[in-house]
Amino acid sequence: MNQNYNYNSAFLYPKQPTSAYEVAEMAKQRNPIIETDKNIERCIVENQYQTQTLNETQKILNENAEIVKQLSQQVKSMEESSNKQYKIGLIVSIVTGLFAAGSFILALIQIFK
């Protein structure tokens, strides 16, 4: 048998092997239909996995967005509260300063009497 025989062209159509060598060569050859089906199945499984991962990621992103929204509302309310506290502190400081100035003036008046 010729060693340069092209087994790929010999087995393009189904035939019964006539020797153990032909059986071995046929076993080595690819079956494009089966491999294509396997590749398609692998692609479908991978696509389903990626879709599931993307859906989970989207869910996590939506939860994060809701948490960030709540945090921004809390920060806003804390800012409003701190502004009120600052204004109250400023008013108390001014009133305290007025009392201190009044006390100082009264002390000066009593000293010079």
Secondary structure, DSSP 8 states (H G I E B T S, - for coil): --TT--HHHHTSS-----SHHHHHHHHHS--HHHHHHHHHHHHHHHHHHHHHHHHHHHHHHHHHHHHHHHHHHHHHHHHHHHHHHHHHHHHHHHHHHHHHHHHHHHHHHHHT-
